[in-house]
Amino acid sequence: MPPIASMVSALTECTADSTAGNNSTPMELLAPAGSLAAFEAALEQGADAIYVGAPGCNARALSRDFTLSEIKAMIRQAHAQGRRLYIAMNSLIREDEIKNVLEMLSCLSQMGPDALIIQDLGLLHLARTWFPELALHASTLMSVHNSLAARELTRLGCARVVLARELTIEEMAAIHRATGAELEVFVHGAMCFSYSGLCLFSSLHGGKSSLRGQCVQPCRRTYQYRNSRGRPGHRGGYLFSMHDLCGIDFLPELRDAGVRSLKIEGRMKSASYVANTVAAYRMALDSLDAPEDEQERMLCQAHQLLDQAMARKRGSGFLLSDRPPAAVSPNISGSSGTFVGKAKLTRSGRGAPGLELTLTTPLAVGDRLRMLLEPSGRQQSFTLRHLFVSGRKHNKAAPGERVTIVLPSQRDGIPAGQAHASLFKVDVGRRITMERAARRKWSTGRECAIEPDTKKIKAVLRVLFPHTAAPGRNRQRRGHSRTPGRSGQARFTVLLARLSDLRQRLPVRPAQVILPLDRENMRILARQKGKKGQIRLCWLLPPVIQEKDLAWYQHQVGELLGRGYRRFMLGHVTQVGLFRNLNQQDGGRLELSGYYTLNVLNSAAVRLLGQLGLSSVLFSIETDRDNLSLALRHLGTAARTKKRGRHGSGPIPAVGMYVYGRPPLFTSRLDSTHFRYQNRFVSPRQEEFILEQRHDLTLARSVLPFSLLTWQEELTRLGIAFQLVDLSGGPVKQEIAMLRNLLGRGKRGIRVLTGNYQATLS
């Protein structure tokens, strides 16, 4: 009998039901599936629900998406067994993808999934307005970290919210008590260093957006510290590579906190990983109300199953503390899997690349391996095809044996200077056979055509893009807009860190000055009770407000309104709830705008924000030129169209662009003893960054500033209403000097980051 089956069979000795003695709804066990074999494994091992990715619209760059026919068959099979199937459409949407997204929504509405998991505000607008029959779940990429966010997303039409992974169980309970919202939490799997939805590292340093499923995992790399003279400083390592989350020991506490669904991460993982993990959590859940000794026995067996799942080192994440003491081990590689050994890179007489090492674990042809190159930290995965022991070819080898592994021919591209590698086994050889068998099984008799409602799609597009062709790739010549845009000089808005910075002489004349709404600025403001000359300031709310701080921010908003301030910029879309009913009481004089952290990448998202009462919004800092231009063209056409359809969005907010600053690449809750704040750290590519701590958050910023100032006139022509200059990312005098240099004519040779503006956002 297979190990999993023998362990699960032990449950027949335990007759206690997981809901015995508990009147609450039983917690749902939600499993990932990135392959048909994983889907079948999740069902077999007892998952209550499974989530899969929508083709081309999910935040996991899978090598092969499911087809619509396969998804429809999976929905049918899950429902036949009394299970649920959710579709992850949790990628940000480019403007030229809106038509395809509408077609996908039309097909899914016919197929009847139990819910869509989303993060894009534009997708929320499209689904809620034209496909209301589809239930919506707010993805963890929406960074839901307080009760205000949970309440407002429920109000916006989300039947469930997936909480941020940085919350403690106590905070989850507080959110449930305050809102009664249906809560889903990640309970097992990989952890990101940055808050999901607020990581820009992969995008601005490589063009691969984590919000579009393309993350290159910069948090898993090795970094070295440097001192103020640019020399090696404190010991570096894998500074940001989080241990995997494991909450299997805390299921009773999660149930008491009001959690409805327990989510396992891993749509990129194998069927064997899914089988082991689901079986382990099924054991623990089904024994929740069993006698204590029975619970301990089941938990022991569950941990044995998790040990076989070939993942990273496990920990409790933030479940028990907002400052977990051992969430990162800098000396341990962030690669998942079972450690095979330290290898030396070699080449055979014919020049074929290979690895020489002494095994620490059994190895066999067909095993899936991951190689971590040193010193670069670059990772490459491959399937073991050729294994030699003492010069002779073998199919397997035992621990302690000295072996040579021949790498696939495509590994010839290993960068120069790589001498060693750490090798990890991430799956056993039966992965390929399992997936091939599942595909053969599903390839017969399950194909069925699913076509979108083209008539409805055309009608929706006429409302979204009146007098404009259906959205497609914008192929206009670079630097020129077909949209009749604005003319003249750029209109600048300036973000300062401190109220006292208003005394500085700025190189631009700001139409508006923005200040962070934080404790230090409120203390400064309290000493200026008699001053009335700063009423036109705009106050920026942070993208992360912890539950314990929510009441303070609510109070400060009231205080500022009482002093005559009427302009506020939201760091999170749900912060609009702080101002509900206040605008009517104030005679409609409130001016709300949105920061770039709202992740607005398409015109549909801008429309939704208009419905919520925002008068302006910063477009996504990740956008490329073509995407921005096409979105502005559609918004400009809609704004000039007087005739409104039944689903007309009303006022369309003015669109701005972040054009200068040092935006956080990581925004993390973690504070660790190995962090050296205000010190530079360096990537294997010699890119330099600074680690700092602000407002109980750990931020990583690039030493090079982000700047689109070269294109300020072009942005104005495209239709950008205002351009934000952020001077809050460093010492204000230093930032002003850099801005003055970048604005000065004839200045050359200043290195800056331009993000994806000149490229294509992946």
Secondary structure as UniProt FT lines:
FT   HELIX           3..9
FT   HELIX           10..13
FT   TURN            18..21
FT   STRAND          28..32
FT   HELIX           36..44
FT   TURN            45..46
FT   STRAND          49..53
FT   TURN            55..56
FT   HELIX           68..80
FT   TURN            81..82
FT   STRAND          84..89
FT   HELIX           95..97
FT   HELIX           98..111
FT   STRAND          115..118
FT   HELIX           121..130
FT   TURN            132..133
FT   STRAND          136..138
FT   HELIX           140..142
FT   HELIX           147..155
FT   TURN            156..157
FT   STRAND          158..163
FT   TURN            165..166
FT   HELIX           169..179
FT   STRAND          183..189
FT   TURN            196..197
FT   HELIX           201..204
FT   TURN            205..206
FT   HELIX           210..212
FT   HELIX           218..220
FT   STRAND          223..226
FT   TURN            228..229
FT   TURN            239..240
FT   STRAND          244..246
FT   HELIX           248..250
FT   HELIX           251..256
FT   TURN            257..258
FT   STRAND          259..264
FT   TURN            267..268
FT   HELIX           271..286
FT   TURN            287..289
FT   HELIX           292..307
FT   TURN            308..309
FT   STRAND          314..315
FT   TURN            317..318
FT   TURN            325..326
FT   TURN            330..331
FT   STRAND          338..347
FT   TURN            349..350
FT   STRAND          353..358
FT   STRAND          363..364
FT   TURN            365..366
FT   STRAND          368..374
FT   TURN            375..376
FT   STRAND          379..383
FT   STRAND          386..389
FT   TURN            390..391
FT   STRAND          392..394
FT   STRAND          396..397
FT   TURN            399..400
FT   STRAND          402..406
FT   HELIX           409..413
FT   TURN            416..417
FT   STRAND          420..427
FT   HELIX           430..442
FT   HELIX           454..464
FT   TURN            466..467
FT   TURN            478..479
FT   STRAND          492..495
FT   HELIX           499..503
FT   STRAND          512..516
FT   HELIX           519..526
FT   TURN            527..530
FT   TURN            533..536
FT   STRAND          538..540
FT   HELIX           547..549
FT   HELIX           550..562
FT   TURN            563..564
FT   STRAND          567..570
FT   HELIX           573..579
FT   TURN            580..581
FT   HELIX           582..585
FT   TURN            586..588
FT   STRAND          591..594
FT   HELIX           596..598
FT   HELIX           603..611
FT   TURN            612..613
FT   STRAND          614..618
FT   TURN            621..622
FT   HELIX           625..640
FT   TURN            646..647
FT   STRAND          654..661
FT   STRAND          666..668
FT   TURN            673..674
FT   TURN            677..678
FT   STRAND          680..682
FT   TURN            684..685
FT   STRAND          688..694
FT   TURN            695..696
FT   STRAND          697..702
FT   STRAND          706..707
FT   HELIX           709..711
FT   HELIX           712..718
FT   STRAND          722..726
FT   HELIX           732..743
FT   TURN            745..746
FT   TURN            755..758
//
